Each structure stands twice: as C-alpha cells, then as structure tokens.
C-alpha cells in the first residue's frame, strides 16, 4: 500500500544525490494527492524530527509540493503543520527558511477564503 511506498521514499531523502531527493519530494506529494494527505502527513512530519538539514529540507519541499497539489484540501491540515512551519521559519539556515516560505505560500493559496486566516496571521 501507500505506506510501503512512503517508507522507501522517506529513506530516499537520506541519500546524498540532490536530484534523487528532489524527485523523491515530488513523488511524496503525488502519493499524498492520490491516496489522501492523511496517509502521508504523519510519517512526513515525523521525519522532520531527524536533525539533518537535507532531510528537513526534503520534508519541507515535499510539504510545499503537496500543498500545491491538494489545493483547498489543505484546510483540514493547516493546524497540524503550523508548528512545524513555525519552527522551520525560525531556523538559522536561509535555505531552510526559504523552503518554509514556499510551503507557506502554497498552503496560503490553497486555503484562501476558507476561514483559516487566524493560523495564517499567526
């Protein structure tokens, strides 16, 4: 099922090859779009806890693509991911913050006008 695919994809975030990591983030987003974000989000958010920059950036990029693909479905997940994004926006690494900003952009565009302004303002 999707969990087996996701397990392999999350392991791919650990490789050194940048191209492989980027393709992996897109694949994670496609799994989320196809099988529902609820199948992917818990494992992806858990992976963010690994204290390695490449993995955390991969998670943020996967979330960015996911929110771009799922559009207004993001409304159901915005409160769950906001603490993770808040942490990412305060990171020392500028690439980390930039990727977090792209994620917030896609999230914001998806939930525009759906009553989630409180968390976006936060």
TORPA-4810 file (N, C-alpha, C, O; in nm, 3 decimals):
<nodes>
NODE_1_0.081_-0.119_0.000_0.000_0.000_0.000_0.085_0.125_0.000_0.207_0.119_-0.020_X
NODE_2_0.022_0.239_0.022_0.095_0.367_0.020_0.203_0.376_0.129_0.303_0.446_0.112_X
NODE_3_0.183_0.305_0.241_0.283_0.312_0.348_0.416_0.250_0.306_0.522_0.300_0.343_X
NODE_4_0.409_0.142_0.227_0.532_0.079_0.180_0.608_0.172_0.084_0.730_0.186_0.093_X
NODE_5_0.533_0.234_-0.005_0.594_0.328_-0.099_0.652_0.446_-0.022_0.764_0.490_-0.050_X
NODE_6_0.577_0.497_0.073_0.620_0.612_0.151_0.747_0.581_0.229_0.837_0.665_0.238_X
NODE_7_0.755_0.461_0.286_0.874_0.421_0.362_0.999_0.429_0.273_1.103_0.481_0.315_X
NODE_8_0.988_0.378_0.152_1.100_0.383_0.057_1.135_0.527_0.020_1.252_0.564_0.014_X
NODE_9_1.032_0.607_-0.004_1.055_0.746_-0.042_1.121_0.824_0.071_1.212_0.904_0.047_X
NODE_10_1.077_0.803_0.194_1.137_0.873_0.307_1.284_0.833_0.325_1.366_0.914_0.366_X
NODE_11_1.316_0.709_0.296_1.456_0.666_0.300_1.538_0.734_0.191_1.657_0.760_0.209_X
NODE_12_1.474_0.764_0.079_1.544_0.833_-0.030_1.583_0.976_0.007_1.673_1.032_-0.055_X
NODE_13_1.517_1.035_0.106_1.554_1.170_0.149_1.691_1.171_0.216_1.751_1.277_0.232_X
NODE_14_1.740_1.055_0.253_1.868_1.046_0.325_1.988_1.035_0.231_2.102_1.043_0.278_X
NODE_15_1.966_1.016_0.102_2.077_0.998_0.009_2.145_1.131_-0.021_2.086_1.238_-0.001_X
NODE_16_2.269_1.125_-0.070_2.345_1.247_-0.099_2.306_1.312_-0.232_2.319_1.433_-0.248_X
NODE_17_2.257_1.232_-0.326_2.224_1.281_-0.460_2.106_1.378_-0.455_1.994_1.339_-0.422_X
NODE_18_2.131_1.503_-0.488_2.029_1.608_-0.481_1.911_1.580_-0.574_1.795_1.597_-0.536_X
NODE_19_1.942_1.537_-0.695_1.837_1.508_-0.794_1.742_1.401_-0.742_1.621_1.410_-0.760_X
NODE_20_1.797_1.300_-0.677_1.716_1.192_-0.620_1.624_1.246_-0.510_1.508_1.207_-0.500_X
NODE_21_1.677_1.335_-0.427_1.596_1.392_-0.319_1.483_1.479_-0.373_1.370_1.475_-0.323_X
NODE_22_1.513_1.558_-0.476_1.409_1.644_-0.535_1.299_1.559_-0.598_1.180_1.587_-0.577_X
NODE_23_1.336_1.457_-0.672_1.236_1.367_-0.733_1.154_1.297_-0.625_1.035_1.273_-0.642_X
NODE_24_1.219_1.264_-0.516_1.150_1.199_-0.404_1.044_1.289_-0.343_0.935_1.244_-0.310_X
NODE_25_1.076_1.417_-0.329_0.978_1.510_-0.270_0.855_1.522_-0.359_0.742_1.530_-0.309_X
NODE_26_0.875_1.524_-0.490_0.762_1.530_-0.582_0.680_1.401_-0.572_0.557_1.405_-0.573_X
NODE_27_0.748_1.288_-0.563_0.678_1.160_-0.553_0.596_1.151_-0.424_0.484_1.099_-0.425_X
NODE_28_0.650_1.202_-0.314_0.576_1.203_-0.187_0.448_1.286_-0.202_0.341_1.247_-0.153_X
NODE_29_0.461_1.400_-0.269_0.343_1.486_-0.291_0.239_1.416_-0.378_0.119_1.431_-0.356_X
NODE_30_0.284_1.341_-0.477_0.191_1.269_-0.565_0.118_1.159_-0.487_-0.001_1.138_-0.508_X
NODE_31_0.190_1.090_-0.400_0.126_0.989_-0.315_0.020_1.055_-0.227_-0.089_1.001_-0.210_X
NODE_32_0.053_1.171_-0.172_-0.043_1.244_-0.088_-0.166_1.286_-0.166_-0.278_1.276_-0.117_X
NODE_33_-0.144_1.332_-0.289_-0.256_1.376_-0.373_-0.344_1.257_-0.412_-0.467_1.268_-0.414_X
NODE_34_-0.282_1.145_-0.443_-0.354_1.028_-0.491_-0.426_0.953_-0.379_-0.543_0.916_-0.394_X
NODE_35_-0.357_0.930_-0.268_-0.412_0.848_-0.159_-0.470_0.929_-0.045_-0.526_0.873_0.049_X
NODE_36_-0.457_1.061_-0.052_-0.505_1.147_0.055_-0.390_1.189_0.144_-0.306_1.107_0.182_X
NODE_37_-0.385_1.318_0.179_-0.276_1.369_0.262_-0.264_1.298_0.397_-0.155_1.289_0.452_X
NODE_38_-0.374_1.248_0.449_-0.371_1.182_0.580_-0.287_1.055_0.579_-0.243_1.008_0.684_X
NODE_39_-0.263_0.998_0.459_-0.179_0.878_0.450_-0.031_0.912_0.458_0.051_0.827_0.493_X
NODE_40_0.004_1.036_0.426_0.143_1.076_0.415_0.188_1.166_0.530_0.300_1.154_0.580_X
NODE_41_0.100_1.256_0.570_0.139_1.363_0.662_0.201_1.316_0.794_0.303_1.372_0.834_X
NODE_42_0.146_1.218_0.864_0.208_1.179_0.992_0.353_1.132_0.977_0.439_1.171_1.055_X
NODE_43_0.380_1.049_0.877_0.515_0.998_0.857_0.611_1.108_0.813_0.726_1.112_0.857_X
NODE_44_0.564_1.196_0.726_0.649_1.305_0.677_0.681_1.401_0.791_0.796_1.444_0.806_X
NODE_45_0.582_1.435_0.870_0.606_1.526_0.982_0.699_1.462_1.086_0.782_1.530_1.145_X
NODE_46_0.685_1.333_1.106_0.774_1.262_1.198_0.918_1.264_1.147_1.012_1.274_1.226_X
NODE_47_0.935_1.254_1.017_1.069_1.255_0.956_1.138_1.389_0.976_1.261_1.395_0.979_X
NODE_48_1.061_1.496_0.990_1.119_1.630_1.011_1.197_1.636_1.142_1.286_1.720_1.157_X
NODE_49_1.166_1.548_1.234_1.234_1.548_1.364_1.378_1.501_1.356_1.456_1.523_1.449_X
NODE_50_1.416_1.436_1.245_1.554_1.392_1.226_1.642_1.518_1.212_1.617_1.601_1.124_X
NODE_51_1.744_1.532_1.297_1.821_1.658_1.297_1.926_1.664_1.186_2.045_1.685_1.213_X
NODE_52_1.883_1.646_1.063_1.973_1.653_0.948_1.909_1.747_0.846_1.794_1.729_0.807_X
NODE_53_1.986_1.847_0.804_1.933_1.954_0.720_1.874_1.904_0.588_1.767_1.949_0.548_X
NODE_54_1.942_1.811_0.520_1.891_1.760_0.393_1.753_1.695_0.410_1.664_1.714_0.327_X
NODE_55_1.737_1.620_0.516_1.609_1.552_0.540_1.501_1.654_0.572_1.391_1.646_0.518_X
NODE_56_1.532_1.750_0.659_1.433_1.851_0.694_1.395_1.936_0.573_1.277_1.968_0.554_X
NODE_57_1.492_1.973_0.492_1.461_2.048_0.370_1.377_1.965_0.274_1.287_2.017_0.209_X
NODE_58_1.405_1.837_0.265_1.326_1.748_0.181_1.182_1.738_0.228_1.090_1.737_0.147_X
NODE_59_1.164_1.732_0.360_1.029_1.729_0.416_0.955_1.858_0.383_0.839_1.854_0.341_X
NODE_60_1.021_1.971_0.400_0.957_2.099_0.370_0.920_2.109_0.222_0.812_2.156_0.187_X
NODE_61_1.011_2.064_0.136_0.983_2.067_-0.008_0.868_1.973_-0.044_0.784_2.006_-0.128_X
NODE_62_0.864_1.857_0.020_0.754_1.763_-0.005_0.622_1.825_0.040_0.521_1.812_-0.029_X
NODE_63_0.622_1.893_0.155_0.501_1.960_0.202_0.460_2.071_0.106_0.342_2.091_0.078_X
NODE_64_0.560_2.144_0.055_0.531_2.252_-0.040_0.462_2.197_-0.164_0.359_2.250_-0.207_X
NODE_65_0.520_2.092_-0.223_0.458_2.031_-0.342_0.320_1.974_-0.307_0.225_1.987_-0.385_X
NODE_66_0.310_1.911_-0.191_0.183_1.851_-0.152_0.073_1.958_-0.143_-0.037_1.939_-0.196_X
NODE_67_0.103_2.069_-0.076_0.002_2.174_-0.062_-0.029_2.240_-0.196_-0.141_2.286_-0.219_X
NODE_68_0.069_2.244_-0.284_0.044_2.295_-0.418_-0.054_2.204_-0.491_-0.145_2.251_-0.559_X
NODE_69_-0.036_2.073_-0.478_-0.119_1.976_-0.549_-0.259_1.962_-0.489_-0.356_1.946_-0.563_X
NODE_70_-0.271_1.966_-0.355_-0.401_1.936_-0.295_-0.493_2.057_-0.284_-0.613_2.041_-0.259_X
NODE_71_-0.440_2.177_-0.302_-0.523_2.298_-0.302_-0.604_2.317_-0.175_-0.548_2.323_-0.065_X
NODE_72_-0.736_2.327_-0.190_-0.821_2.361_-0.075_-0.836_2.247_0.027_-0.889_2.269_0.136_X
NODE_73_-0.789_2.127_-0.007_-0.790_2.019_0.093_-0.694_2.051_0.208_-0.703_1.991_0.315_X
NODE_74_-0.604_2.145_0.185_-0.506_2.183_0.288_-0.575_2.239_0.412_-0.517_2.240_0.521_X
NODE_75_-0.697_2.285_0.395_-0.774_2.340_0.508_-0.782_2.243_0.625_-0.781_2.285_0.741_X
NODE_76_-0.788_2.115_0.596_-0.800_2.014_0.701_-0.669_1.987_0.773_-0.669_1.922_0.878_X
NODE_77_-0.558_2.035_0.720_-0.426_2.000_0.774_-0.345_2.120_0.821_-0.236_2.104_0.876_X
NODE_78_-0.397_2.240_0.799_-0.320_2.361_0.826_-0.283_2.374_0.975_-0.173_2.417_1.007_X
NODE_79_-0.374_2.336_1.063_-0.344_2.347_1.206_-0.243_2.242_1.251_-0.169_2.265_1.347_X
NODE_80_-0.238_2.129_1.183_-0.143_2.024_1.218_0.000_2.061_1.179_0.094_2.031_1.252_X
NODE_81_0.017_2.127_1.065_0.152_2.157_1.017_0.204_2.293_1.062_0.323_2.320_1.047_X
NODE_82_0.120_2.378_1.117_0.166_2.513_1.152_0.281_2.514_1.254_0.372_2.596_1.238_X
NODE_83_0.284_2.428_1.358_0.401_2.431_1.448_0.531_2.392_1.377_0.637_2.448_1.406_X
NODE_84_0.525_2.296_1.285_0.643_2.255_1.209_0.692_2.371_1.123_0.812_2.399_1.119_X
NODE_85_0.600_2.439_1.056_0.638_2.552_0.971_0.692_2.668_1.054_0.785_2.737_1.013_X
NODE_86_0.633_2.689_1.169_0.681_2.794_1.259_0.826_2.768_1.298_0.909_2.859_1.298_X
NODE_87_0.857_2.643_1.330_0.994_2.606_1.364_1.087_2.627_1.245_1.198_2.679_1.261_X
NODE_88_1.044_2.587_1.128_1.127_2.598_1.008_1.155_2.744_0.971_1.264_2.776_0.923_X
NODE_89_1.058_2.831_0.994_1.075_2.972_0.961_1.173_3.043_1.054_1.221_3.152_1.023_X
NODE_90_1.204_2.981_1.167_1.299_3.040_1.262_1.437_2.974_1.256_1.522_3.003_1.340_X
NODE_91_1.459_2.887_1.161_1.586_2.814_1.151_1.699_2.909_1.112_1.676_3.013_1.050_X
NODE_92_1.820_2.872_1.147_1.937_2.954_1.114_1.970_2.951_0.965_2.019_3.049_0.910_X
NODE_93_1.943_2.840_0.902_1.979_2.822_0.761_1.884_2.898_0.668_1.763_2.877_0.674_X
NODE_94_1.938_2.985_0.583_1.850_3.063_0.493_1.773_2.976_0.393_1.659_3.009_0.359_X
NODE_95_1.834_2.867_0.345_1.764_2.778_0.250_1.644_2.713_0.319_1.538_2.695_0.259_X
NODE_96_1.664_2.679_0.445_1.556_2.619_0.525_1.438_2.717_0.536_1.323_2.680_0.515_X
NODE_97_1.469_2.841_0.569_1.364_2.943_0.582_1.297_2.969_0.448_1.175_2.986_0.441_X
NODE_98_1.376_2.972_0.340_1.321_2.997_0.207_1.226_2.885_0.165_1.120_2.911_0.109_X
NODE_99_1.264_2.761_0.193_1.178_2.648_0.159_1.050_2.651_0.242_0.942_2.620_0.193_X
NODE_100_1.064_2.689_0.368_0.946_2.703_0.455_0.853_2.812_0.402_0.731_2.797_0.407_X
NODE_101_0.909_2.921_0.352_0.827_3.029_0.294_0.750_2.981_0.171_0.634_3.016_0.152_X
NODE_102_0.815_2.900_0.088_0.747_2.844_-0.030_0.632_2.753_0.014_0.526_2.752_-0.049_X
NODE_103_0.654_2.677_0.121_0.549_2.589_0.173_0.431_2.671_0.223_0.316_2.639_0.195_X
NODE_104_0.461_2.778_0.298_0.356_2.866_0.349_0.280_2.931_0.233_0.158_2.949_0.240_X
NODE_105_0.352_2.967_0.128_0.286_3.027_0.010_0.184_2.932_-0.050_0.069_2.971_-0.072_X
NODE_106_0.224_2.809_-0.075_0.132_2.713_-0.136_0.016_2.680_-0.042_-0.097_2.663_-0.086_X
NODE_107_0.046_2.672_0.085_-0.058_2.647_0.185_-0.158_2.762_0.187_-0.279_2.739_0.187_X
NODE_108_-0.107_2.884_0.188_-0.193_3.003_0.193_-0.280_3.015_0.070_-0.399_3.048_0.080_X
NODE_109_-0.223_2.988_-0.047_-0.302_2.995_-0.171_-0.412_2.891_-0.172_-0.521_2.915_-0.225_X
NODE_110_-0.385_2.775_-0.113_-0.484_2.668_-0.111_-0.602_2.696_-0.020_-0.714_2.657_-0.049_X
NODE_111_-0.576_2.765_0.091_-0.682_2.786_0.189_-0.741_2.926_0.185_-0.823_2.962_0.270_X
NODE_112_-0.702_3.007_0.087_-0.751_3.144_0.078_-0.904_3.147_0.076_-0.968_3.079_-0.005_X
NODE_113_-0.961_3.226_0.164_-1.106_3.242_0.169_-1.181_3.129_0.236_-1.304_3.123_0.226_X
NODE_114_-1.110_3.038_0.303_-1.177_2.922_0.365_-1.184_2.932_0.517_-1.213_2.833_0.585_X
NODE_115_-1.157_3.052_0.571_-1.170_3.072_0.715_-1.051_3.028_0.798_-1.065_3.003_0.917_X
NODE_116_-0.935_3.019_0.738_-0.814_2.978_0.812_-0.719_3.096_0.836_-0.601_3.077_0.864_X
NODE_117_-0.772_3.215_0.825_-0.688_3.333_0.835_-0.619_3.346_0.971_-0.511_3.403_0.981_X
NODE_118_-0.683_3.292_1.075_-0.625_3.303_1.209_-0.487_3.237_1.216_-0.393_3.295_1.269_X
NODE_119_-0.475_3.118_1.162_-0.346_3.048_1.168_-0.246_3.109_1.070_-0.126_3.106_1.096_X
NODE_120_-0.293_3.164_0.960_-0.204_3.229_0.866_-0.147_3.357_0.926_-0.030_3.389_0.905_X
NODE_121_-0.227_3.430_0.998_-0.178_3.552_1.063_-0.077_3.519_1.172_0.017_3.595_1.195_X
NODE_122_-0.098_3.407_1.237_-0.005_3.367_1.343_0.133_3.349_1.284_0.227_3.316_1.356_X
</nodes>
